[in-house]
Every structure is written in C-alpha cells, then in structure tokens.
Amino acid sequence: MDFLRLLAFGYLLYGIVGLFGFQKIPEAHRDRPWTKSYIRWQAVSWILAALPLLVYSFYFSSGQCMVSLGKRIGLLLLLFVPTIIFEVIRSRKFSRLLKGEKEREKAEEGRERQ
C-alpha cells in the first residue's frame, strides 16, 4: 500500500504543478491557441488519477478491513471509472482540436501554392 500512496502523491504533486503550467506535453500540442487549456486539463487528469489511489491506499492500509483481493481490485476499478470517463472526453476534445487545426494548416498551404 505504501507504493500506491507514494504513486498517488507523485501524481497529485505533478497535477498541482501542472495547474501552474509546468508540465511536459507532446510536441504536437505546443504553440497552439489552446495549449494553456490543454495543460490545465491534463493537470486535472493527473489529480483525478491520484484521488482513487489515495482513497484505496488509506482505506486498506489500516489492516482492519478484511476483503478479498478480487473485491479490492473491483473497488479500485470502480474508483477509477470517473477518471477514465474524464480522460476519454478530454482526449477526444483535444484530438479534435488538433485535427481541425492541422486540416486548416493544410488548406492554407494549398491556397498559398495556387
């Protein structure tokens, strides 16, 4: 459980630092009009990934809760459902923005050549 707690605190710290704009992002997402928004939503995603791990590690670290491994894994997956949904929505949104921007750049290049 200590490993999960350390991992969660690392995710949480990286997410908080990311809220202030200090985050490593892919080259394709840099220097776009929506880059700041992307960085902030990415930071929220890291924080959301940390919360289920923190809840899980604190809940089961006391040793008082006797639950089978299968139920623990099921609970962890259940805790991650909101994070997974958020990540899918965020990923689709920014993929659409990136694709639309690349299509506009290609269209502008085509007009410049003519």
N, C-alpha and C positions, 0 to 999 in steps of 0.2 A: 504494500500500500504506500510505502514511502516513495517509491519510484513514481507512482501515479500522482502523488501530491507534488513532488518536485516538477514533474512534467506539466502539471496544471499551473503551478506558479510561474514556470517559464513561459507558457502560453499567455497567461494573464499579463505578465510583465511586457512581453513583446506586443500584445494588443494595446496596452496602455501607452507604450512608447509610440506605437503606430498611430494612435489618435492625435499625437502631436506632429505627425508627418515623417517620422524617422522609421522608414520601413523599406526593405528591399523588394522591388516589384519587377516583373518581367519587362524586358526592353520594349516589347510591343505596346505596353500601356504607359510608357513615359512620354512626356511632352505632348499630351493631348489636352483638350479643354476640360475634360472630366477626370483628369488624373488625381486631383485632390480628393474628389468624391470617391474614387476607386480606393485610394489609400485608406480613407476613413472607414469605408465599408469593409475593407479587408481587415482592419484592426478590430472592428466589431465582430467579425467572423472568428478571429483568434480568441477574443474574450468569450464568445459563446462556446467555443470548443473547450475552454478551460473550466467553465462552470460545471458541466456534468462530471468531469473528472474530480473536481473538488468535492462535490456533493457525495459522490461514490466513495472517495477515499476517506472522508471524515465519517461517513455513515458506518463503514465496515472496519475502520481502524480500531474501534474500541474493543473488539473481540467479543462483545456481548451478544452480537447478532449472529445466530447460527443459521445460515442459509446455504443451500447447496450451490455449487459452482455454476450450474446451469441457470439457476434463478438469478445469481449475481450478474452473469453475462447478459441475461434478458433485461435486467434492470438497467444495466449500463447502456445497452442499445436503446432502450426506451427513453432514457435521459438524453440521448444524442439525437432523437427524432427532430426536435425543433432546430437544432444546429444544422442538420442535414438539409432540411427544407429551406432554411435561410440561405445556405451555401448554394443550393441548386438555383434558387431565384436570383441571387446576386451574380452568379457565374453566367447565367443566361442573359441577364441585363447588360453586363459589360461586354460579353461576346458579341451581342447585337450591336452595341455602340461601336465597337472596334471594326466589325464587318462593314457597317454602314459608312464609317469614315474611310476605310480602305477603298470601298467602291466609289466614293466621291473623289478620292485622290486619283483613281484610275480614269474616271470620267474627265477630270480636269486635265490630265496628261494627254488624253485623246483629243481634247479641244485645242490644246496648245500645239499639237503636231499638225493640225489642219490648217 
